[in-house]
Amino acid sequence: MATTQTKQLVIAKASHVLSSPRKTNLVLKAIVGRPALFAIKQLTVNTKRAGKPIIQLIQQAVGNAVSQFQASPDRLIIDSAFATKGRTLKRAHIGGRGRTKPYERITSHLTLSVRIPSAPVLTAPKPEVKETPKKVIKKSIIKKILPAGRQAK
């Protein structure tokens, strides 16, 4: 029996996370394609600052999938995840001689989608095509196909 799978996606978003998108995307790319609960376990031991907001985002997506589609949390797989640039907070440090040193705190918007693999849909099997064995093919046909210098074995 041939099987095909359809997929449902549940999307979760977080805005204004205090971590730059460049650093956050490094963490997000490491969890794409993994089961959601395994990704949470993996991020708890990760030392990156962006780990905690991403854990909350995965838990939000898992909760949405369970409440909306009655999906099992064990079967959920992270389909895609990315971070885009959010607003920039302008701040300043106190410098020497009464000066200020400006710096910017860049935030990011996180988007994560979780795939719910559904039960396999059974389809009708394709009819098998029987190939003729090579020994059955007549040598006269092979002589027509082969160039003049080659001989059929």
N, C-alpha and C positions, 0 to 999 in steps of 0.2 A: 504494500500500500504506500502511495506517495503522500507526503504530508506537507502542508504549507502553514505558515504562522502569520497571523495578523498581529499588529501591535497597537496598544493604546499608550498615550503619553500623558503624564501629569507634570505640569510645569509649576515650579516654585521660584519666587523672586525675592531678593532682599536689596534694599536701597541704602545708600550712604554708609557702607561698611568702611570702618577706618583702617583701610589697608590699600595699598596701591594696586591697580589692576595687573600690573606686570608681575608682582610678587604673588598675587592671588591666583593668577592663571597657572603658575607653576604647580600649585597645590591641586587645582581643579583638574588639570590634565592627567595627574597621577591616579585619579579615581574614576575616570570615565571608562565604562565597560565593566566595572566591577559590581558585584551585588551591593545593595545599599547598606545592609547591616555590616558587611565586611568593611566597607569604606568608613563607616563610623568608628569601628574598632581601630582601623589603620590611622585615622586622624587623631584619635585620643593620645597616641604615643608620638605624634608628629610635633616637632618643636616650633613650627611656624606660627606666627601670630594669627594668620588668616584661618587657622584650623577650627577655632571655636565658632565663628559665624557660619562656616561651611557645614559643621556638624548640625547646627540649628536649622540650616536650610534643608539638609537631607532629611532631618526629622520632620520638618514641615511637609516636604514632598511625600514622605511615607505616610504621614497622617492623612494627607489629602487623598492619596490613593486608596487607603483603607476605608475612609469614610464615604468617598464617592463611588468607588467601584468594587468594594468589598474584596480587595486584593489581599493576598497573603504577604506580609512584610518580608518573608524569607525569599520570595521569588522575584522581588523588584530589582531591576538592574539600572544603573545610571547610564542614560543614553547620551546626553550631552551636557556640558557645563562650561560656562565662560563668564568672564568679568569684563565690564566696560567702565570707562572713566565716569566718575560722578563729579560732584562739585568740589571745588578746591577751597580749603579753609586757609586764610592768610593769617599767619601768626608771627610773633617776633620774640627773639631772645634778647636779654640785656647784654650789651657788649661793653668793652672797656671804654673809659673816658666819656661815659654818659651816652654812648651810642646804642642804637638798636640794630640787631641783625635779623632781617626778615627771612622767613622760611614758609613753605607751603605744606599743608597736610592734605594729601590727595585721597579722596574717597573713591569707592567703586560700587557699581551696581552688579549684583550677582544674579545669574539665571541658571537654573538647573532643571533638567527634565529627566523623569524617571519612566522607564519602559515597563509596562505590565505585559509579560509574555502570556498570551492566552493559550488555552488548550489547543493542541494541534487539530486542524481541520482536515478530515480525511477526504481525499479525492480519489477518483477512479484511477486504477493503474493504467499505464500506457501499454498498448499491445507490444509484445516483444517481436522484433524483426529477426528472423533467422537468416544468418549469413551462410552462403554456400561455401563449403570448404575449398581451399585453393587447389586440391588435387582433382576435384571434379571438373574444373574449367578445362575446356578442350584446348589442346596445343595449337590448333589451327587459329583460334581466336587470339591466343597469346602471340602468335607469329605476326598477326596483323597489327597488334598494338606495339610490339617491340621494334626497335630500329633494326636495320638490315644486318648489322655487324654482331648483334647479341643473339644468343641461343637460349631457348627456354629449357629449364632443368626438369 
